[in-house]
Amino acid sequence: MTTQGGSDFERLIEYLRDARGFDFTGYKRASLMRRVTQRASELGIRDFRVYHDYLQVHPEEFAILFDKILINVTEFFRDAHAWEYLSKNVIPRIVARSGDIRVWSAGSSSGEEAYSAAILLCQEMGEEAYLDRVKVYATDVDEQALSKARAGYSAKELGSLDADLKDRFFDRQGERFVFRAALRRSIIFGRHDLTQDAPISRLDLLICRNTLIYFTAETQGRILARFHYALDDHGYLFLGRAEMLLTHASLFTAVDLKERIFSKVARLQLRERLVLLAQSGSMEASNQVAKQLRVRELATEGTPNPQIVVDALGILVSINQSARELFDVPASDIGRALRDLEVSYKPIDLRTPIDRVFRERRPMSLQGIELKRSAGAPATFDLHVVPLIDEDGSVVGTTISLFDVSGQIQLRADVLRMRQELQSNREELETTNEELQSTVEELETTNEELQSTNEELETLNEELESTNSELNSINNDLALRRGE
């Protein structure tokens, strides 16, 4: 590829994200560029910009490129000694606990690791208990790999599996072998992007082998923080041979470093961690930090507007009294994943605006949301979701604030009603004015008609007077003639 192709390469990566939803920004650039270059070279293309154009014209190329980038190389019980250690030293501890068992195979590719974990658990606890207690979640960013996991495997792909395990756990369907239907129901496959999507929670075992090595150190840190949250306090993390977590000892401790099996380090609450940090100095500093934390807690708690704070991992960090009363959420839910709580989707969907604010890194608002208070009539709220952006530019959480606008809406309704009444009165007044104007015009017409009639009567009167004078004159003439 051309040396000036750096910006062209970045535009290509942005296009993959926008066109198909694959965000490779957290992947190691050198490795990513090398794989894209290899694929483009196979087509005889030596320029990222030209390959970008090729992708736009040939949509079928996406699948080939993603397969090249994601390197879906796996097999059943890969690194057998590590799986043997897991089987003998970790699986029995998990099974010995009471309650459900939750396993997540993250970056599961075509599913071999998820099925391997299911086989070990079923062997340890028996089929009946397995079906009653176990759920295995298998996720990957590559839909094609997941489709293969659902469809089953060829005889060659099962070559690394012992014959007795193949006979016990797989049924033949034509040329393919599929996991037994009864056991298959416990395994859930789904698309999941480790860099973007919220983690599955309350896990006893998290398997993510040879996946973290493809990400930058910064992205690895974010993913491992999510893994820490996802695991139960006594959960285990099973990584690949090249992944040692030497720089993340505060999150995980090695159960067996050689086999890359780790356990979760239980984490203190934020308030406790800050107080302990202050104890590295004087007692006065410790007391001051504790006081400041208490002031902040009281300030948030006493805010009249309902307010919820969620961190970057989707954990409910704070919910003040107004919000607890509005959504009927106990204070004990603080520290849990918001997605696991009813408040995240009922009575309104909070997950969608939170995800959007995290993705777009800018506030958003929703107007006119009707909610029913625990006592009294329903109220109308405006909802504002604001990203919490740290000094380094990273989004560390979001605040969800609700403002009761019922009074404003009622006031606007009253003003509108008064305006409508005023308009109605104006229209009625205008109508009355027009009617009066019409009456005046009719009266003026009648007056003119009467005036005309009066003039006609005056003319007739004058004519009668003239006729009367003539008659008097004739009468006088007749009287004179008689006297003569």
Secondary structure by P-SEA (a helix, b strand, c coil): ccccaaaaaaaaaaaaaaacccccccccaaaaaaaaaaaaaaaccccaaaaaaaaaacccaaaaaaaaaaccccccccaaaaaaaaacccaaaaaacccbbbbbbccccccaaaaaaaaaaaaaccaaaaaabbbbbbbcccaaaaaaaaacccccccccccaaaaaaccccccccccccccccccbbbbbbbcccccccccccbbbbccccccccaaaaaaaaaaaaaaccccbbbbbccccccccccccccccccccbbbbbcccccaaaaaaaaaacccaaaaaaaaaaaaaaaaaaaacccbbbbbccccccccccaaaaaaaccccccccccccccccccccccaaaaaaaaaaacbbbbbcbbbbbcccccbbbbbbbbbbbccccccccbbbbbbbbaaaaaaaaaaaaaaaaaaaaaaaaaaaaaaaaaaaaaaaaaaaaaaaaaaaaaaaaaaaaaaaaaaaaaaaaaaaaaaac
